[in-house]
């Protein structure tokens, strides 16, 4: 394995920390990309990787993404990410989570964790017994915090509406056809918000029963999980996996707008160029999907209640508008404009 700073995804990360705990089987990486704006905030992923190299690469890439997301969300937080290397059986014990909590504690508050793939609220509660540098914990009514999903859905909903206004000149989602790939926490919440405003929905999920059930409830139709990206719709909203916008999938798009909640939608930076060259309006993923991190970071900082979270979600459309206006003025792609703005905010222009 090459030295960490020789890996292609190393981007002047401030620290990459390796932890192991023999008694519990914990092996984990915490990557701190930047603390320029505050403690490095970002969830922990619990995943079975093919090898350690892949886990380190994931931590490097995801922590950098969090620096950009938090900066663009106006949060006093830097970017970091935890990765726990699960075994093939994905064994996760309270003792292992406690060891991970102690690992976070040893960083003295430079890293603050939250939910990510494979980690739920109960896991964070277990981690929280060993460290206070944890967010996404259960909270009381009216307070910031808890499950980030609903806040992410609301931010994406507001961003989709901004895109509809910008590209189609419509003030409402009523009658607008939105195709959603992945109807889990984020995509499902988005579908409900859009349905309440009268949008026409096409839903797809690898869990076909899940998509069918929601479509029946909300009055939408169902499409195949792969074909959903190429159906004719006013908006394509990726809310499942990353790296789904590729040369091939972009060539097959039949929509004027791509705006969804999934992280890392562009397979490569050039795919942002491909979207732009096709005249498709793109909502940079880490700008539109920041609702969840806004919610849990305010929880951690003890800054504000649910009303403050809602107020900050309302700022997402304006941020997208700024990016789209800059993109139109300079000819630079939406994705590259967002990256440039984020880099300036974290002092790396
Ligand atoms: P989730 O697990 O609740 O839902 C994901 C859904 O996508 C599931 O229903 C799954 O069956 C479906 N799916 C998986 N692969 C698919 C495929 N190839 N085609 C169609 N459907 C597929 O996860 P989530 O929390 O809703 O997150 C969805 C995306 O949003 C992820 O990319 C995540 O990183 C991103 N995100 C989530 C949050 C949050 O607050 N939960 C915040 C920011 C970004």
Boltz pocket constraint, residues with backbone or C-beta under 6 A from the ligand:
constraints:
  - pocket:
      binder: B
      contacts: [[A, 148], [A, 149], [A, 150], [A, 152], [A, 181], [A, 182], [A, 183], [A, 184], [A, 185], [A, 186], [A, 187], [A, 204], [A, 205], [A, 206], [A, 207], [A, 210], [A, 225], [A, 226], [A, 239], [A, 240], [A, 241], [A, 242], [A, 261], [A, 262], [A, 263], [A, 289], [A, 290], [A, 292], [A, 293]]
      max_distance: 6.0
